[in-house]
Amino acid sequence: MPMKFFLICNKKYFLPSFPRGRRGCDRASGGLPPDVIEMKDGSKIRNLMGYAIGKMELDSVRQILFTGSGKAVSKTITCVEIMKRRLKELHQITKVLFKQIEEIWEPIVPEAGLNALTVKRNIPAICVLLSKDALDPQEPGYQAPGSFDAFWIETLKAESQAQMKRKQGGGRGTGGTGKHPRAGGGTGES
């Protein structure tokens, strides 16, 4: 299933003599599910999750897309994980990418003879599609429902085995002076 991404620009820069303008932000809208949650740096997780969970609990909504870029990537992942814990049996496709932002800084005083500055930056972005319906398992970034739980069960099992080995091993060993012998200064001669 080809997925187009809905990306927004959200980065703050300040140059004293140049107000900022922006272009080159890609807003693709074809082929997207109607419910797109755009994460921004200032978005409140509680507000977004109330809306998203309410939508996904409706029978008419089958998919929801979470997107975030820059500082909002971690917030996007947090919301997706909360959604997966609340609503079981969600299929997931994740796309991680860099998007290019072109910022144009125009001089405040055009008579000063300054040219406009154009700055191109690549910022990280993530798009996560959650679906009640089965998705193509061959699609890169696909996660089946419950695969996340299986991963953590395996990880916890490996950690508990490592802890048992440490307890049986006795730590640094017994006897001997260890890595740093105590400084006593010799045989007691003054």
Secondary structure as the mmCIF struct_conf table of DSSP 4:
data_model
#
loop_
_struct_conf.conf_type_id
_struct_conf.id
_struct_conf.beg_label_comp_id
_struct_conf.beg_label_asym_id
_struct_conf.beg_label_seq_id
_struct_conf.end_label_comp_id
_struct_conf.end_label_asym_id
_struct_conf.end_label_seq_id
STRN STRN1 PHE A 6 PHE A 6
STRN STRN2 LEU A 15 LEU A 15
TURN_TY1_P TURN_TY1_P1 PRO A 16 SER A 17
STRN STRN3 PHE A 18 PHE A 18
STRN STRN4 ARG A 20 ARG A 23
STRN STRN5 ARG A 27 ARG A 27
TURN_TY1_P TURN_TY1_P2 GLY A 30 GLY A 31
BEND BEND1 PRO A 34 PRO A 34
STRN STRN6 VAL A 36 MET A 39
TURN_TY1_P TURN_TY1_P3 ASP A 41 GLY A 42
HELX_RH_AL_P HELX_RH_AL_P1 ILE A 45 MET A 56
TURN_TY1_P TURN_TY1_P4 GLU A 57 GLU A 57
BEND BEND2 LEU A 58 SER A 60
STRN STRN7 GLN A 63 SER A 69
HELX_RH_3T_P HELX_RH_3T_P1 GLY A 70 ALA A 72
HELX_RH_AL_P HELX_RH_AL_P2 VAL A 73 ARG A 86
BEND BEND3 LEU A 87 LEU A 87
BEND BEND4 GLU A 89 GLU A 89
STRN STRN8 HIS A 91 TRP A 105
BEND BEND5 ILE A 108 ILE A 108
HELX_RH_3T_P HELX_RH_3T_P2 PRO A 110 ALA A 112
HELX_LH_PP_P HELX_LH_PP_P1 LEU A 114 ALA A 116
STRN STRN9 LEU A 117 SER A 131
BEND BEND6 LYS A 132 ASP A 133
TURN_TY1_P TURN_TY1_P5 PRO A 137 GLN A 138
BEND BEND7 GLU A 139 GLU A 139
TURN_TY1_P TURN_TY1_P6 PRO A 140 GLY A 141
STRN STRN10 TYR A 142 GLN A 143
TURN_TY1_P TURN_TY1_P7 PRO A 145 GLY A 146
HELX_RH_AL_P HELX_RH_AL_P3 SER A 147 GLY A 169
TURN_TY1_P TURN_TY1_P8 GLY A 170 ARG A 172
BEND BEND8 THR A 174 GLY A 176
BEND BEND9 LYS A 179 HIS A 180
BEND BEND10 GLY A 186 GLY A 188
#
